Amino acid sequence: MTESHESSSSVLTPSRPNGAGRRGLIMLVVGIIILIAVVTFLVYMIFSFPSNGSAWQAVFLTNGRTYFGQLVKQNSDIVVLQNVYYIQVQQPAPVEEGAQPQQPQLTLVNITEELHAPENEMKINWSHVLFMQKLSQDSQVVASIEELQQAK
């Protein structure tokens, strides 16, 4: 009776080569870890670096300001511009009655020229960005910025 009990228990236990199942599980876990690492790296590369860092961008903010600069980094939290400029509008003095009114004067100002003399880089929180536009090489803004940079 004891012999029959032993033989029935060996029938119920599946036979498999030693370590084959464990090796397969380890390979699966290693494969998943490598896949996660590759996907994480690709996502980081896509969102951290712009396609062309030398392209000029116009960044329109929720407060009505617009900044022009070269996009050097963007991710899900911030946009980073270098060589940053903005347009300053200078209103003409009031004219006498009957005289023709003068047009406001527009001037490009580099942020380094401000009173507190910041570095020529700006980090902008995405929540303050309405939209961004890549400026073409024949843009008047780009031509004016390049002219200002050559004059320095």
C-alpha positions in Angstrom: 0.0 0.0 0.0 2.9 2.3 0.7 4.4 1.6 -2.7 1.2 2.6 -4.5 1.1 5.9 -2.6 4.7 6.7 -3.6 4.1 5.9 -7.3 1.0 8.0 -7.5 2.8 11.1 -6.1 5.5 10.8 -8.7 2.8 10.8 -11.4 1.4 14.1 -10.2 4.7 16.0 -10.1 5.5 17.3 -13.6 9.0 16.6 -14.8 11.1 19.5 -16.2 14.8 20.0 -16.6 16.5 21.5 -13.6 16.9 25.4 -13.8 15.2 25.8 -17.3 12.1 27.5 -15.8 14.1 29.7 -13.5 16.5 30.7 -16.4 13.5 31.6 -18.5 12.0 33.8 -15.8 15.3 35.6 -15.3 15.6 36.2 -19.0 12.1 37.7 -19.1 12.8 40.0 -16.1 16.1 41.2 -17.7 14.3 41.8 -21.0 11.6 43.8 -19.3 14.2 45.9 -17.5 16.1 46.6 -20.7 12.9 47.6 -22.5 11.9 50.0 -19.7 15.4 51.5 -19.8 15.3 52.0 -23.6 11.8 53.6 -23.5 12.8 55.9 -20.7 15.9 57.0 -22.5 14.0 57.7 -25.7 11.3 59.7 -23.9 14.0 61.7 -22.2 15.8 62.4 -25.5 12.6 63.5 -27.2 11.4 65.9 -24.5 14.8 67.2 -23.3 16.4 68.4 -26.5 14.9 70.4 -29.3 15.4 69.3 -32.9 17.4 72.4 -33.8 18.9 74.4 -31.0 20.0 77.3 -33.3 16.5 78.0 -34.5 14.9 81.2 -33.3 11.6 80.8 -31.5 8.9 83.2 -30.4 7.4 82.3 -27.1 4.0 83.9 -26.3 3.1 84.0 -22.6 -0.2 84.2 -20.8 0.8 87.6 -19.4 0.9 89.1 -22.9 4.7 89.2 -23.2 6.5 87.7 -26.1 10.1 86.5 -25.9 12.4 85.6 -28.8 15.3 83.3 -28.3 17.0 80.1 -29.2 15.4 77.0 -27.7 18.0 74.9 -25.9 15.8 72.7 -23.8 12.2 71.7 -23.2 10.6 69.1 -21.1 7.2 68.6 -19.5 7.9 71.4 -16.9 9.9 74.2 -18.6 11.1 75.8 -21.8 14.7 77.1 -21.7 15.7 80.0 -24.1 19.1 81.5 -24.7 20.0 84.8 -26.4 16.6 86.2 -25.2 15.1 89.3 -26.6 11.7 91.1 -26.2 10.1 94.0 -28.0 9.9 97.3 -26.0 7.3 99.8 -27.2 8.2 103.5 -26.8 5.2 105.7 -27.0 5.8 109.1 -28.7 5.2 112.3 -26.8 1.7 113.7 -27.1 1.3 115.9 -30.1 -0.3 119.3 -30.4 -3.8 119.6 -31.6 -4.0 119.4 -35.4 -0.5 117.8 -35.7 -0.1 114.4 -37.2 0.3 111.7 -34.5 3.6 109.7 -34.5 3.9 106.0 -34.5 5.2 104.2 -31.5 8.8 103.1 -31.8 9.6 99.4 -31.4 13.0 98.3 -30.1 14.4 94.8 -29.5 15.9 94.6 -26.1 18.2 91.8 -24.9 17.3 90.7 -21.3 20.9 91.3 -20.2 20.3 95.0 -20.6 17.7 95.1 -17.9 18.5 96.8 -14.6 19.2 93.6 -12.7 21.5 92.3 -15.5 20.3 88.7 -15.7 22.3 86.1 -17.7 21.2 85.6 -21.2 19.0 82.5 -20.5 15.4 82.3 -19.4 13.5 79.3 -18.0 9.8 79.5 -18.5 7.2 77.4 -16.8 5.1 75.6 -19.4 1.9 76.7 -17.5 2.7 80.3 -18.6 3.2 79.5 -22.3 0.3 80.0 -24.7 2.2 78.9 -27.7 5.5 78.9 -29.5 6.5 79.6 -33.1 9.7 78.8 -35.0 10.8 82.0 -36.7 12.0 81.8 -40.3 15.5 83.0 -41.3 14.0 85.9 -43.3 12.0 87.1 -40.3 12.5 90.8 -39.5 12.9 89.9 -35.8 15.7 87.4 -36.6 17.4 89.9 -38.9 17.3 92.6 -36.2 18.6 90.2 -33.5 21.5 89.1 -35.8 22.3 92.7 -36.5 22.3 93.5 -32.8 24.6 90.5 -32.1 27.1 91.6 -34.8 27.2 95.1 -33.3 28.4 93.8 -29.9 
